[in-house]
Amino acid sequence: MAAETFKKNSREIDLISHLIADAEARRYAALREFERYQTSLPAHAQSEVILDAEYTEARSPKRRKRA
């Protein structure tokens, strides 16, 4: 009886198995990317260069008088 049920539903079971495997692969890839991002943060923060700069304020345009 169990073998008969398995045979009837083997296509669905196989599909579910593939969906689970795909989801696990995406999860592991996301975890790898997150770990890579976390480990690169301290190195990236130390590599930032602070520049000293000067600026001048822009003048606002003069308005024309209406006649």
Secondary structure as GFF3:
##gff-version 3
##sequence-region A 1 67
A	DSSP	alpha_helix	2	46	.	.	.	ID=ss1
###
